[in-house]
């Protein structure tokens, strides 16, 4: 990317409201997760039955749950859990899916390409919740099993987006020049194709990150994610449903945490797509 293009991209980023708002929301929860390693207002593993189901107050800004635990502290530590699960799951999807997509594109039209893509279709037939149930039946519920389930579901997503982007590049002149120079398909894929589809992967990674947080919350809600005493936004919602009629704050604040985090990541993904996609840039000028 030239200096002029970098300057233009920076200028667009500063003017893109979706990117700025999404980045701000994402940074709030990333900051809460990082701060929770050093400080939380109360110990999330300690119960205080005398102060259970208290509304927001000066002592407990977001109130307490049915065990007297501080909801703000639990949301902060729960952010750490959700983000960690989503990051590792997206990492698994990228580490496995991107090479598969590059391999399929390099062998486009071959039996190998067909096997990889039909394998992706097979994984898509089993949503992450179903995969999690299968893994849990074999190994028991845990955050690790949630990561594996979400990561497996991410593999075909990145394989498809990588293959789609790579196929449009294999007929380009610079790829033909690399082939004439004697470079093999694997070397071309990683030296020339991968850098040119990286923008697509960054945007898709942001979207999958938000979906990973949603999936982790859903799995925890049904008891297949992080297990007590580790706080999780999804399990906080599950625990609150019995008390929602007289203690709505127990569901409101973790629900807002999920909503705002996912919204922020989606807005940031839309903003990055606006910047990286030249067709969208031309359409909005």
C-alpha positions in Angstrom: 0.0 0.0 0.0 1.4 3.4 -1.0 1.8 6.4 1.3 -1.2 8.1 -0.4 -3.4 5.0 0.0 -2.3 4.7 3.7 -3.2 8.4 4.3 -6.5 8.0 2.5 -7.3 4.9 4.6 -6.4 6.7 7.8 -8.6 9.7 6.9 -11.5 7.4 6.1 -11.1 5.6 9.4 -11.2 8.9 11.3 -14.4 9.9 9.5 -16.1 6.5 9.7 -18.8 6.7 12.4 -19.4 2.9 12.5 -15.7 2.2 13.0 -15.3 4.9 15.7 -18.4 4.0 17.6 -17.8 0.2 17.3 -14.2 0.7 18.3 -15.2 2.7 21.4 -17.7 0.1 22.5 -15.2 -2.7 22.0 -12.5 -0.9 23.9 -14.8 -0.4 26.9 -15.3 -4.1 27.3 -11.7 -5.0 26.4 -10.6 -2.5 29.0 -13.0 -4.0 31.6 -11.6 -7.4 30.9 -8.0 -6.2 31.2 -8.7 -4.2 34.4 -10.3 -7.3 35.9 -6.9 -9.0 36.0 -5.7 -6.3 38.3 -8.8 -5.1 40.2 -12.5 -5.9 40.7 -14.7 -4.1 43.2 -15.6 -7.4 44.9 -14.5 -11.0 44.9 -16.8 -12.9 42.5 -16.3 -16.2 44.2 -17.5 -14.9 47.6 -21.2 -15.0 48.5 -22.9 -12.4 50.6 -26.3 -13.7 51.3 -27.2 -10.8 53.6 -27.0 -8.5 50.5 -28.6 -10.8 47.9 -30.8 -9.4 45.1 -30.0 -5.8 45.9 -30.7 -3.1 43.3 -28.1 -0.6 42.0 -26.6 1.4 44.9 -23.5 3.3 45.9 -22.0 0.1 47.3 -23.0 -2.0 44.3 -23.3 0.1 41.2 -25.1 -2.6 39.2 -26.7 -4.4 42.2 -26.1 -7.9 43.4 -27.3 -11.4 42.3 -29.2 -14.1 44.3 -26.0 -15.0 46.1 -25.1 -11.5 47.0 -22.2 -11.3 44.4 -21.5 -7.9 42.8 -22.9 -7.8 39.3 -20.4 -5.3 38.0 -17.5 -7.4 39.2 -19.1 -10.5 37.5 -19.6 -8.6 34.2 -15.9 -7.5 34.3 -14.6 -11.1 34.9 -17.3 -12.5 32.5 -15.9 -10.2 29.8 -12.5 -11.8 30.3 -14.1 -15.3 29.8 -16.2 -14.3 26.8 -13.3 -12.5 25.0 -10.8 -15.3 25.7 -13.2 -18.0 24.4 -14.0 -15.9 21.2 -10.3 -15.1 20.5 -9.1 -18.7 20.8 -12.1 -20.0 18.8 -11.5 -17.4 16.0 -7.8 -18.3 16.1 -8.6 -22.0 15.6 -10.8 -21.1 12.7 -8.1 -19.0 11.1 -5.2 -21.4 11.7 -7.1 -24.3 10.1 -9.5 -22.6 7.7 -7.1 -20.2 6.0 -4.6 -22.9 4.8 -7.5 -25.1 3.7 -9.0 -22.2 1.7 -5.6 -21.4 0.1 -5.1 -25.1 -0.7 -8.5 -25.5 -2.2 -8.0 -22.4 -4.4 -4.6 -23.6 -5.5 -6.1 -26.9 -6.6 -9.3 -25.4 -7.9 -11.6 -27.8 -9.8 -9.7 -30.8 -8.5 -10.9 -33.7 -6.3 -9.0 -32.1 -3.4 -10.9 -28.8 -3.8 -14.2 -30.8 -3.9 -13.4 -32.8 -0.8 -12.4 -29.7 1.2 -15.5 -27.8 0.2 -17.9 -30.7 0.8 -16.2 -31.2 4.2 -17.0 -27.5 4.9 -20.6 -28.1 4.0 -20.7 -31.1 6.4 -19.5 -28.9 9.3 -22.0 -26.2 8.4 -24.7 -28.8 8.8 -23.9 -29.0 12.5 -24.3 -25.6 14.3 -21.9 -24.8 17.1 -24.5 -25.7 19.7 -25.0 -29.2 18.3 -21.2 -29.7 18.1 -20.9 -28.5 21.7 -23.6 -31.0 22.8 -21.7 -33.8 21.1 -18.4 -32.8 22.7 -20.0 -32.3 26.1 -21.6 -35.7 25.9 -18.1 -37.2 25.5 -15.9 -34.9 27.7 -18.2 -32.9 29.9 -19.2 -29.2 29.9 -16.3 -26.6 30.1 -15.0 -23.4 28.5 -12.4 -25.5 26.7 -15.1 -27.6 25.0 -17.0 -24.4 24.1 -13.8 -23.1 22.5 -13.4 -26.3 20.5 -17.1 -26.3 19.3 -17.0 -22.6 18.2 -13.5 -23.1 16.7 -14.7 -26.0 14.6 -17.6 -24.0 13.3 -15.3 -21.2 12.4 -13.1 -23.3 10.2 -15.4 -23.6 7.1 -16.2 -19.9 7.4 -12.5 -18.9 7.0 -11.9 -21.6 4.4 -14.7 -20.3 2.2 -13.8 -16.6 2.5 -10.1 -17.4 1.8 -10.9 -19.6 -1.2 -13.3 -17.1 -2.6 -10.8 -14.2 -2.3 -7.9 -16.4 -3.6 -9.8 -17.6 -6.7 -10.1 -14.0 -8.0 -6.3 -13.6 -7.7 -5.0 -16.7 -9.4 -5.6 -15.3 -12.9 -3.9 -12.0 -12.2 -0.7 -11.0 -14.0 1.5 -10.9 -10.9 0.5 -14.5 -10.1 1.3 -15.6 -13.7 4.6 -13.9 -13.3 5.3 -15.7 -10.1 4.5 -19.0 -11.8 6.8 -18.2 -14.7 9.5 -17.5 -12.2 9.2 -21.1 -11.0 7.4 -20.6 -7.7 5.2 -23.5 -6.6 1.5 -23.2 -5.7 2.2 -23.3 -1.9 4.8 -20.5 -2.1 2.6 -18.4 -4.3 -0.3 -18.9 -1.9 1.5 -17.7 1.1 3.8 -15.1 -0.5 1.3 -13.5 -2.9 -2.3 -14.7 -2.3 -2.5 -14.5 1.5 -1.3 -10.9 1.8 -4.0 -9.9 -0.7 -6.8 -11.6 1.1 -5.7 -10.4 4.5 -8.2 -7.5 4.5 -11.1 -9.9 3.9 -9.8 -12.1 6.8 -9.6 -9.1 9.2 -13.1 -8.0 8.5 -14.5 -11.6 8.7 -12.4 -12.2 11.9 -14.1 -9.2 13.5 -17.5 -10.5 12.6 -16.7 -14.1 13.8 -15.4 -12.6 17.0 -18.8 -11.1 17.7 -20.5 -14.3 16.8 -18.1 -16.2 19.1 -19.1 -14.0 22.0 -22.8 -14.7 21.2 -22.1 -18.4 20.8 -20.2 -18.6 24.2 -23.1 -16.8 25.9 -25.6 -19.2 24.3 -23.6 -22.2 25.4 -23.1 -20.9 28.9 -26.8 -20.2 29.1 -27.7 -23.9 28.5 -24.8 -25.0 30.9 -22.3 -26.1 28.2 -19.8 -23.2 28.6 -17.7 -22.0 31.4 -18.6 -23.7 34.7 -19.0 -22.2 38.2 -17.3 -20.4 39.9 -16.1 -18.8 36.7 -18.5 -16.0 35.8 -20.1 -16.0 32.3 -22.6 -13.5 30.8 -24.7 -16.4 29.5 -25.0 -18.1 32.8 -25.7 -14.8 34.5 -28.8 -14.5 32.2 -29.8 -18.1 32.9 -29.5 -17.6 36.7 -31.6 -14.4 36.5 -34.6 -15.7 34.7 -36.2 -17.0 37.9 -35.9 -13.5 39.5 -36.6 -11.3 36.6 -40.0 -10.2 37.8 -38.7 -8.6 41.0 -35.0 -8.2 40.2 -34.8 -7.2 36.5 -31.3 -5.7 37.0 -29.9 -9.2 37.2 -30.8 -9.8 33.6 -30.6 -6.3 32.3 -26.9 -5.6 32.8 -25.4 -8.8 31.5 -27.8 -8.6 28.6 -26.6 -5.1 27.8 -23.0 -6.2 28.1 -23.6 -8.9 25.4 -25.7 -6.5 23.3 -23.2 -3.6 23.3 -20.1 -5.8 22.8 -21.6 -7.6 19.8 -23.0 -4.3 18.4 -19.6 -2.7 18.8 -17.8 -5.5 17.0 -20.3 -5.6 14.2 -20.1 -1.8 13.7 -16.3 -2.1 13.7 -16.5 -4.9 11.1 -18.8 -2.7 8.9 -16.4 0.2 9.3 -13.4 -1.9 8.3 -15.3 -3.3 5.3 -16.1 0.2 4.2 -12.4 1.1 4.3 -10.9 -2.0 2.8 -13.5 -2.5 0.0 -12.8 -0.1 -2.9 -16.2 -0.7 -4.4 -17.9 0.5 -1.3 -15.6 3.5 -1.1 -16.5 4.5 -4.7 -20.2 4.0 -4.0 -20.2 6.4 -1.1 -18.2 9.2 -2.6 
